Amino acid sequence: FQPVPSSVNGYSIPDEPLHNGRRCQDIIWKYSAGDAWDCLEKIMTENDPKCGKKYITWNSANGGCACYPANQTTCTTTRESGRETYELQYDDSFYSGPPVSFIGGTPAPEAADTPGTEDSADQTPSASSASPSFVPATLMAASALVLAMFVF
């Protein structure tokens, strides 16, 4: 047994498909997947530039997993048995950049890793670009907070 993650790179699928027994136009079949979550994980992990982040389709009959073009924003459906088409949901609170700290009054550098931002990996600062006192200061603040919780 493996628990289902709450999201993959900030994206998730709802409990019920947007279209059951239907798929959208311009489907791009990519993988074989055990279920819709497995399909989402494979598509998000590969991060193929041909695949958009609006819809995915999983075929419950044979395990087929598909994405749709990156510029596709609407879904015109075609009835096909076994297809489960999901509209992906993005968690706006998802942040995969470096930790943010306001110790010393200066926030840590912000990453540009948001949906629709191209080349975000090139814009994300490396850990070595953070100030040398960033990590120790963060640990000290966290330790002080934990200690204060037990004292009061």
C-alpha positions as CSV (number, residue, x, y, z in Angstrom):
1,F,0.0,0.0,0.0
2,Q,1.2,3.4,-0.9
3,P,-0.7,6.5,0.2
4,V,-2.0,8.8,-2.5
5,P,-0.1,12.2,-2.3
6,S,-2.2,15.3,-1.9
7,S,-0.5,16.9,-5.0
8,V,2.3,16.4,-7.5
9,N,4.3,19.6,-8.0
10,G,1.3,21.6,-6.7
11,Y,-1.2,19.9,-9.0
12,S,-4.0,17.5,-8.0
13,I,-7.1,16.0,-9.5
14,P,-10.6,16.2,-7.9
15,D,-12.3,13.2,-6.4
16,E,-14.6,12.9,-9.5
17,P,-13.6,13.3,-13.1
18,L,-14.8,16.3,-15.1
19,H,-16.0,13.9,-17.8
20,N,-16.6,10.2,-17.3
21,G,-16.7,8.1,-20.5
22,R,-15.4,11.1,-22.5
23,R,-12.1,12.6,-23.6
24,C,-11.1,16.1,-24.9
25,Q,-10.0,16.9,-28.4
26,D,-6.3,16.8,-29.3
27,I,-5.4,14.0,-26.9
28,I,-1.7,13.0,-26.5
29,W,-1.3,9.4,-25.2
30,K,1.8,9.1,-23.2
31,Y,2.0,6.3,-20.6
32,S,0.4,3.3,-19.0
33,A,-0.8,4.1,-15.5
34,G,-2.4,2.1,-12.7
35,D,-4.9,4.8,-11.9
36,A,-5.6,8.5,-12.4
37,W,-3.2,9.6,-9.7
38,D,-0.4,7.5,-11.2
39,C,-1.2,9.2,-14.5
40,L,-1.0,12.6,-13.0
41,E,2.3,11.8,-11.3
42,K,3.9,10.5,-14.5
43,I,2.8,13.5,-16.5
44,M,3.9,16.0,-13.9
45,T,7.2,14.3,-13.3
46,E,8.2,14.1,-17.0
47,N,7.2,17.8,-17.4
48,D,7.0,17.4,-21.2
49,P,6.7,20.8,-22.8
50,K,4.0,19.4,-25.2
51,C,1.8,18.6,-22.3
52,G,-0.3,21.3,-20.7
53,K,-1.4,21.5,-17.1
54,K,-5.1,21.9,-17.6
55,Y,-6.5,18.3,-18.3
56,I,-5.4,14.7,-18.2
57,T,-7.3,11.6,-19.3
58,W,-6.9,8.1,-17.8
59,N,-8.3,5.0,-19.5
60,S,-9.7,2.7,-16.9
61,A,-10.1,-0.1,-19.5
62,N,-6.4,-0.4,-20.4
63,G,-4.5,2.0,-18.1
64,G,-3.7,4.5,-20.9
65,C,-2.6,7.9,-19.6
66,A,-2.8,11.1,-21.7
67,C,-2.2,14.8,-21.6
68,Y,-3.3,17.7,-23.8
69,P,-1.4,20.4,-25.7
70,A,0.1,23.2,-23.5
71,N,-2.0,25.8,-25.2
72,Q,-5.3,24.0,-24.8
73,T,-7.7,25.8,-22.5
74,T,-11.1,24.2,-23.4
75,C,-12.3,20.6,-23.7
76,T,-14.6,19.6,-26.5
77,T,-15.6,16.1,-25.6
78,T,-15.8,12.8,-27.6
79,R,-17.6,9.9,-26.0
80,E,-15.2,6.9,-25.5
81,S,-15.7,4.1,-23.1
82,G,-13.4,3.9,-20.0
83,R,-12.1,7.4,-20.4
84,E,-11.9,9.6,-17.2
85,T,-10.9,13.2,-18.0
86,Y,-9.9,15.4,-15.1
87,E,-9.4,19.1,-14.9
88,L,-6.2,19.7,-12.9
89,Q,-6.3,21.8,-9.8
90,Y,-3.4,23.9,-8.8
91,D,-2.7,24.7,-5.1
92,D,-1.8,28.4,-5.1
93,S,0.0,27.9,-1.7
94,F,2.4,25.4,-3.3
95,Y,6.0,26.7,-3.3
96,S,9.0,24.6,-4.3
97,G,11.7,27.3,-4.0
98,P,14.1,27.9,-1.2
99,P,12.8,28.5,2.4
100,V,11.6,32.0,3.0
101,S,13.0,33.7,6.1
102,F,12.5,37.2,7.5
103,I,15.2,37.0,10.1
104,G,17.2,40.2,10.2
105,G,14.3,42.0,8.3
106,T,15.3,40.8,4.8
107,P,13.3,38.1,3.1
108,A,15.1,35.3,1.4
109,P,15.2,35.4,-2.5
110,E,11.9,34.4,-4.1
111,A,11.7,31.6,-6.7
112,A,9.8,32.1,-9.9
113,D,8.4,28.6,-9.9
114,T,4.7,29.3,-10.6
115,P,2.4,27.8,-13.2
116,G,2.9,29.3,-16.6
117,T,6.3,30.7,-15.9
118,E,8.8,29.4,-18.5
119,D,12.4,28.6,-17.6
120,S,11.6,28.9,-13.9
121,A,14.5,26.5,-13.0
122,D,16.9,29.1,-14.5
123,Q,15.4,31.8,-12.3
124,T,15.5,30.0,-9.0
125,P,18.4,31.0,-6.8
126,S,20.7,28.2,-5.7
127,A,21.3,27.4,-2.0
128,S,24.8,28.7,-2.3
129,S,23.5,32.2,-3.2
130,A,21.8,32.6,0.2
131,S,23.7,34.4,2.9
132,P,26.0,32.1,5.0
133,S,24.0,32.9,8.1
134,F,20.7,32.1,6.6
135,V,20.5,28.4,7.6
136,P,21.9,28.8,11.1
137,A,19.7,31.8,11.8
138,T,16.6,29.9,10.7
139,L,17.5,26.9,12.9
140,M,18.1,29.2,15.9
141,A,14.7,30.9,15.4
142,A,13.0,27.5,15.1
143,S,14.7,26.3,18.2
144,A,13.7,29.4,20.1
145,L,10.1,29.0,19.0
146,V,10.0,25.3,20.2
147,L,11.6,26.2,23.5
148,A,9.1,29.1,24.0
149,M,6.2,26.7,23.4
150,F,7.4,24.4,26.3
151,V,8.1,27.3,28.7
152,F,4.7,28.9,28.4
